[in-house]
Every structure is written in C-alpha cells, then in structure tokens.
C-alpha cells in the first residue's frame, strides 16, 4: 500500500491500481480528490469536507463513489445518485479494493458551549491504517499505522501522546497539522516520539511512503 500525505487531514492510499482518498478539505490541495476511485469523509467541518473538491473528483471519474456520514451525504447524494453511501459506527464495506470498518460517532469536544457534530473513523484493511477524523477514537483492534491528529482546537499534546499509548500502533503518522507552525514542529516531534512509545513519523504534503 502506498501512502501519500496531502495537506492537513487528507491522505491518499493506493493499492492494486486503485486509489482511496480520505478527507479532502478546505486546507488541502485543490486537486486532492482527482483520480480517486473512492473517497471517505469523516465529518462535515470544512477542513475535512470541501464540496467543490468532492464534486470535481466525482465528475472526473464517473465510477468514483463516496462513503461518509449522513450530514455530508445529504449534501451530495442528489447530485450523484447511487454513488454516495451513508455509513456509521459498526458498518463495514469495500471501497476501491480496500476493506473498511467504521468506528466512532462524535467529534471531540471543542468547548462545552459548542454542539458536537457527528464524526466517524475508518479502519482499513483489517487495521493496516486507521484515520480517526476529529476524535481520539480507539478502534479496539490492532493498528499498524495510526493517522495521528497532532494539532487542533480540540486537543493538547498530552492527549495526543496518551492516544498513541492507548492505540499502540506500530507507527503514528501526523495528520491535522496545517495550523502547526514550523517553530512548534520540533517540539511535537520530540515529545510524541519520546513519550508515545511507537515509531513517530511526519511527512510533508506530497511525500509518500510504502506501508
């Protein structure tokens, strides 16, 4: 499986000639969804869900499909009949040759005064990778590569480190990092790497690795 890191929370996975894209949002390159055979969206916030990008990806590939939660699906299903699928916690499906399990229900708490939206995470190929969206969801299964939300209005570094410790992945790869300044990068790298208890990696947007 080839992993390409896109900007912020978006990742691109390729296997056996097919491409799966997760969370092409407003902080991500505008062509992030182009070439996708399947697109997964964890929740409705604009840094994870950009309707124009999804429409471009779906129009570029008439066979492409989307799997997401109801709040996003309702905004797209009329434009792409039969190609937008609503899923929730506990569901399983196959997308672009990848086996996917859905975990989680709610976005992490930003502030008690801000209502929580729904959020789902995607466990792919039996635990090869896990993308939690905007939550510190523990899938309850072994995870090889955890896409780790390192910086957000709803988390702090101690929670990020404890999340890595609880999931116990073979490796953690940073996502949700567009607002993290270059000055803070070495601090996060050092502390997560030293305290998380696993191999911690950071990829620049456009960089890729084989999993």
C-alpha positions as CSV (number, residue, x, y, z in Angstrom):
1,X,0.0,0.0,0.0
2,X,1.3,3.4,-1.0
3,X,0.5,6.3,1.4
4,X,0.7,9.9,0.1
5,X,0.4,12.6,2.7
6,X,-1.7,15.5,1.4
7,X,-2.1,18.8,3.3
8,X,-3.8,18.9,6.7
9,X,-6.0,15.8,7.4
10,X,-6.1,14.3,3.9
11,X,-4.3,11.1,2.9
12,X,-4.2,9.2,-0.3
13,X,-3.9,5.4,-0.3
14,X,-3.1,3.3,-3.4
15,X,-3.2,-0.4,-3.8
16,X,-3.5,-2.8,-6.8
17,X,-4.1,0.2,-9.2
18,X,-6.9,1.8,-7.2
19,X,-6.9,5.0,-5.2
20,X,-8.7,5.8,-1.9
21,X,-8.7,9.4,-0.6
22,X,-9.7,10.4,2.9
23,X,-10.9,13.9,4.0
24,X,-10.0,16.2,1.1
25,X,-10.9,19.5,2.8
26,X,-10.5,23.2,2.5
27,X,-6.9,23.3,3.8
28,X,-5.9,20.5,1.3
29,X,-4.6,20.9,-2.3
30,X,-7.5,21.6,-4.7
31,X,-6.7,18.5,-6.8
32,X,-6.6,16.1,-3.8
33,X,-9.7,14.2,-4.9
34,X,-8.9,13.9,-8.6
35,X,-8.1,10.4,-9.6
36,X,-9.8,8.8,-6.7
37,X,-11.8,5.6,-7.1
38,X,-13.3,6.1,-3.7
39,X,-13.5,8.9,-1.2
40,X,-14.1,8.7,2.5
41,X,-15.2,11.7,4.6
42,X,-15.1,11.6,8.4
43,X,-17.3,14.7,9.1
44,X,-18.8,17.9,7.9
45,X,-16.2,20.5,9.1
46,X,-14.7,22.4,6.1
47,X,-11.1,21.4,6.8
48,X,-12.2,17.8,6.2
49,X,-15.1,18.2,3.7
50,X,-14.8,20.5,0.7
51,X,-17.9,20.1,-1.5
52,X,-16.2,21.6,-4.6
53,X,-13.3,19.1,-4.3
54,X,-15.6,16.1,-3.9
55,X,-17.7,17.2,-6.9
56,X,-14.5,17.6,-9.0
57,X,-13.3,14.1,-8.0
58,X,-16.7,12.5,-8.7
59,X,-17.1,14.3,-12.1
60,X,-13.5,13.4,-13.2
61,X,-14.2,9.7,-12.5
62,X,-17.8,8.7,-13.2
63,X,-17.2,5.4,-11.4
64,X,-16.0,7.0,-8.2
65,X,-18.0,6.7,-5.0
66,X,-18.2,8.3,-1.6
67,X,-18.7,6.8,1.8
68,X,-19.5,9.2,4.7
69,X,-21.9,10.0,7.5
70,X,-25.4,11.4,7.0
71,X,-24.6,15.1,7.4
72,X,-22.2,15.0,4.5
73,X,-24.1,12.5,2.3
74,X,-27.2,14.7,2.4
75,X,-25.3,17.5,0.7
76,X,-24.1,15.3,-2.2
77,X,-26.5,12.4,-2.8
78,X,-28.9,14.3,-5.1
79,X,-26.0,15.2,-7.4
80,X,-24.6,11.7,-7.6
81,X,-27.5,9.2,-7.3
82,X,-26.4,5.8,-6.1
83,X,-22.8,6.9,-5.7
84,X,-22.9,8.4,-2.2
85,X,-23.2,5.9,0.7
86,X,-24.2,6.7,4.3
87,X,-22.3,4.7,7.0
88,X,-22.0,4.8,10.7
89,X,-20.3,3.1,13.7
90,X,-20.0,-0.7,13.2
91,X,-20.6,-0.7,9.4
92,X,-18.2,-2.5,7.1
93,X,-17.8,-2.1,3.3
94,X,-15.4,-2.4,0.4
95,X,-14.2,0.7,-1.4
96,X,-11.7,0.7,-4.3
97,X,-10.4,-2.7,-3.2
98,X,-9.9,-1.7,0.4
99,X,-11.9,-3.3,3.3
100,X,-13.2,-0.6,5.6
101,X,-14.7,-0.7,9.1
102,X,-16.4,2.4,10.6
103,X,-15.6,3.4,14.2
104,X,-16.9,6.2,16.4
105,X,-19.8,8.5,16.5
106,X,-19.0,12.0,17.7
107,X,-16.5,14.8,17.2
108,X,-14.2,15.6,20.1
109,X,-15.3,18.4,22.4
110,X,-14.0,21.8,21.3
111,X,-15.8,23.6,24.1
112,X,-18.8,22.7,26.2
113,X,-20.8,25.6,24.6
114,X,-20.2,24.3,21.1
115,X,-22.5,21.5,20.0
116,X,-20.7,18.3,18.9
117,X,-21.2,17.1,15.4
118,X,-21.0,13.5,14.3
119,X,-17.6,12.1,13.3
120,X,-16.6,8.6,12.1
121,X,-13.2,7.0,11.8
122,X,-12.1,4.5,9.1
123,X,-10.1,1.3,9.9
124,X,-8.8,0.0,6.6
125,X,-7.7,-3.5,5.6
126,X,-8.1,-5.1,9.0
127,X,-6.0,-2.5,10.8
128,X,-3.4,-1.6,8.3
129,X,-4.3,2.0,8.8
130,X,-6.7,4.0,10.9
131,X,-8.0,7.5,10.3
132,X,-10.0,8.8,13.3
133,X,-11.1,12.1,11.9
134,X,-11.6,14.7,14.6
135,X,-11.7,12.4,17.6
136,X,-9.4,10.2,19.6
137,X,-11.4,7.1,18.8
138,X,-9.8,3.8,19.9
139,X,-10.9,1.1,17.4
140,X,-10.3,-1.8,19.8
141,X,-8.2,-3.7,17.3
142,X,-4.5,-3.7,16.5
143,X,-3.5,-0.9,14.3
144,X,-0.3,-0.9,12.2
145,X,-0.4,2.8,11.0
146,X,-2.3,5.4,13.0
147,X,-3.0,8.7,11.3
148,X,-2.5,11.0,14.3
149,X,-4.3,14.3,14.7
150,X,-1.5,16.3,16.2
151,X,-2.8,19.8,16.4
152,X,-6.4,21.0,16.7
153,X,-8.6,23.4,18.7
154,X,-9.9,20.3,20.5
155,X,-6.7,18.7,21.6
156,X,-3.5,19.2,23.5
157,X,-0.2,17.3,23.2
158,X,-0.7,15.3,26.4
159,X,-3.9,13.9,25.0
160,X,-2.2,13.1,21.7
161,X,0.6,11.2,23.4
162,X,-1.9,9.3,25.6
163,X,-3.9,8.4,22.5
164,X,-0.9,6.9,20.8
165,X,-0.2,4.9,24.0
166,X,-3.7,3.6,24.1
167,X,-4.0,2.6,20.5
168,X,-0.4,1.2,20.5
169,X,0.1,1.3,16.7
170,X,3.3,0.1,15.1
171,X,3.8,3.6,13.8
172,X,2.0,7.0,14.0
173,X,1.9,9.4,11.1
174,X,0.9,13.0,11.7
175,X,-2.2,14.5,10.2
176,X,-4.4,17.5,11.1
177,X,-1.2,19.6,11.1
178,X,-1.9,22.6,8.8
179,X,-2.1,25.1,11.8
180,X,1.1,23.8,13.5
181,X,3.8,26.3,12.9
182,X,7.4,25.4,11.9
183,X,8.6,26.6,15.3
184,X,6.4,24.0,17.1
185,X,7.2,21.1,14.8
186,X,10.4,20.0,16.6
187,X,8.7,20.1,20.0
188,X,5.8,17.9,18.8
189,X,8.2,15.5,17.0
190,X,10.5,15.2,20.1
191,X,7.7,14.8,22.7
192,X,5.5,12.4,20.7
193,X,8.5,10.4,19.6
194,X,9.9,10.1,23.1
195,X,6.7,9.6,25.0
196,X,4.3,7.9,22.6
197,X,6.0,4.5,22.7
198,X,6.0,3.9,18.9
199,X,7.6,4.9,15.7
200,X,6.5,8.5,15.0
201,X,6.7,9.9,11.5
202,X,6.0,13.2,9.8
203,X,5.5,13.5,6.1
204,X,5.4,16.8,4.2
205,X,2.5,17.3,1.9
206,X,3.1,15.4,-1.3
207,X,5.6,13.0,0.3
208,X,4.8,9.3,0.2
209,X,5.9,6.0,1.8
210,X,5.1,2.3,1.4
211,X,3.2,0.6,4.2
